[in-house]
Amino acid sequence: MAEYNFNQDIDVGERGELVLIKEFNKKGLKLINDNKDNKYDIKMETPSGRETTLEVKTDVWCAPGRYLMLPFGEIWVEPKDSGNLFIEFQSRNKPSGITVTQAETFIYYFPFFKKYWSISVSELKKLIKENDFRETKDSGDLNSDTRGYLIPREEYKEYFKVFTIDYEWEK
């Protein structure tokens, strides 16, 4: 996902969840709980009173090119972007991610692009089943045996709802 360091990835993920909770609060949803197991990440109440669960993935690896101001001057940092959504299905020799989530909605958050992509978990599972997406091995931290599907973003964008989020993510 990010730095191939489990503890750092957990921190980034929880930070992304907090940003999205604030975003959804602006849209009238209320936090019920922030979950800490693999069933879902966030449970919220909709304005109509219905409960909904979200699986949230935060991708800080993908970032646009930008200038950074440093004490000795300005430098250009090249963009980095795989062009993919990484959908985990196994880690540490156990089912994980999309395989085990019980969430209703899957959110993929790109803080540096100020976007989040949303799809129902059932539609995401159907999309994966009906396509032959490339699978990766060793995508997580060392010896985690993290595996996932790579979904080309632009090619499959029509299956997702894409939202802009006005939040400045600082490294």
C-alpha positions in Angstrom: 0.0 0.0 0.0 2.4 2.7 1.1 5.8 2.2 2.5 5.7 -1.6 2.9 5.8 -1.1 6.6 2.8 -2.6 8.4 2.9 -0.1 11.4 3.3 2.9 9.1 0.5 1.6 6.8 -1.8 1.3 9.8 -1.1 4.9 10.8 -1.7 6.1 7.3 -4.9 4.1 7.0 -6.3 5.4 10.2 -5.5 8.9 9.3 -7.3 8.4 5.9 -10.3 7.1 7.8 -10.4 10.2 10.0 -10.3 12.5 6.9 -13.2 10.6 5.3 -15.2 10.5 8.5 -15.0 14.4 8.5 -15.9 14.5 4.8 -18.9 12.2 5.3 -20.0 14.2 8.4 -20.2 17.3 6.1 -22.6 15.2 3.9 -24.8 14.5 6.9 -23.5 11.0 7.9 -22.8 10.4 11.6 -20.0 8.1 12.9 -21.3 5.1 14.8 -17.9 3.5 15.3 -14.4 3.2 13.9 -13.8 -0.6 13.8 -10.4 -2.2 14.5 -10.9 -5.7 12.9 -11.2 -7.0 9.3 -15.0 -6.8 9.1 -15.1 -3.1 8.1 -13.3 0.1 8.9 -16.1 2.6 9.6 -19.8 2.3 10.5 -21.9 5.4 9.9 -25.6 6.4 10.1 -27.0 8.0 6.9 -29.3 11.1 7.1 -32.3 8.7 6.7 -31.2 6.7 9.8 -29.8 3.7 8.0 -26.5 2.1 9.1 -23.8 1.6 6.5 -20.3 0.1 6.7 -17.2 1.2 4.8 -13.9 -0.4 3.9 -11.3 2.4 3.4 -8.0 2.1 1.7 -5.6 5.1 1.7 -3.0 5.2 -1.1 -0.1 7.6 -0.3 2.2 6.1 -2.8 0.5 7.8 -5.8 1.3 11.5 -5.9 1.4 14.2 -8.5 4.7 16.0 -9.4 5.3 19.0 -7.2 7.8 21.6 -6.1 9.1 21.3 -2.5 10.6 24.3 -0.8 13.7 23.3 1.2 16.1 25.4 3.2 18.5 25.5 0.2 15.8 26.2 -2.4 13.0 24.7 -4.4 13.2 21.2 -5.9 11.0 19.3 -8.3 9.7 15.9 -7.1 8.7 13.7 -9.9 5.2 12.2 -10.0 4.6 8.6 -9.1 1.6 6.7 -10.0 1.1 3.0 -10.8 -2.2 3.8 -12.5 -3.8 1.0 -10.5 -6.1 0.3 -7.6 -4.5 -2.4 -5.4 -7.2 -4.6 -3.9 -5.7 -6.9 -1.3 -7.1 -10.4 -1.0 -4.4 -12.3 1.1 -1.8 -11.4 3.8 0.4 -13.6 6.0 -1.0 -16.7 4.4 -4.6 -15.8 5.4 -7.5 -14.3 3.5 -7.7 -10.6 4.0 -9.0 -7.4 2.4 -11.8 -7.9 -0.2 -11.9 -11.6 0.7 -13.0 -11.0 4.3 -14.6 -7.6 4.5 -18.2 -7.4 5.5 -18.4 -3.8 4.6 -21.2 -2.5 2.3 -19.0 0.1 0.4 -15.3 0.1 -0.6 -13.6 3.5 -0.6 -10.2 4.0 -2.2 -8.7 7.3 -1.1 -5.9 9.1 -2.9 -5.0 12.0 -0.6 -2.4 13.6 -2.9 -4.8 13.6 -5.8 -7.6 14.8 -3.5 -9.9 12.1 -4.8 -11.7 9.1 -3.4 -13.2 6.3 -5.4 -16.3 4.5 -4.2 -18.0 1.2 -5.2 -20.2 -1.3 -3.4 -18.3 -4.3 -2.2 -20.6 -6.6 -4.1 -20.0 -4.7 -7.3 -16.2 -4.7 -6.7 -16.3 -8.5 -6.1 -18.3 -9.0 -9.3 -15.8 -6.8 -11.2 -12.9 -8.9 -10.0 -14.7 -12.1 -10.7 -15.6 -11.1 -14.3 -12.1 -9.9 -15.2 -8.6 -11.3 -15.3 -6.8 -8.7 -13.3 -3.1 -9.1 -12.7 -2.3 -10.5 -9.3 0.7 -9.4 -7.3 2.8 -11.2 -4.7 4.9 -9.7 -1.9 3.1 -6.4 -2.1 3.3 -5.7 1.6 6.0 -5.5 4.2 8.8 -8.1 4.2 7.6 -11.7 4.6 3.9 -10.7 4.7 3.0 -12.6 1.5 0.5 -9.8 0.8 -1.3 -10.5 -2.5 -3.8 -8.4 -4.4 -5.4 -7.5 -7.7 -4.3 -4.6 -9.8 -7.2 -2.8 -11.4 -6.2 -0.3 -14.0 -7.9 2.9 -12.8 -8.7 4.7 -15.9 -9.8 1.6 -17.8 -12.4 0.7 -15.1 -13.2 4.2 -13.8 -16.8 3.9 -15.0 -17.6 1.2 -12.4 -16.7 3.7 -9.6 -18.1 7.0 -8.3 -15.2 9.4 -8.1 -15.3 12.3 -5.6 -13.1 15.3 -5.0 -12.1 16.0 -1.4 -10.8 19.3 -0.2 -8.1 18.3 2.2 -4.4 19.1 2.2 -2.6 15.9 3.2 0.8 16.6 4.7 3.5 13.9 4.7 
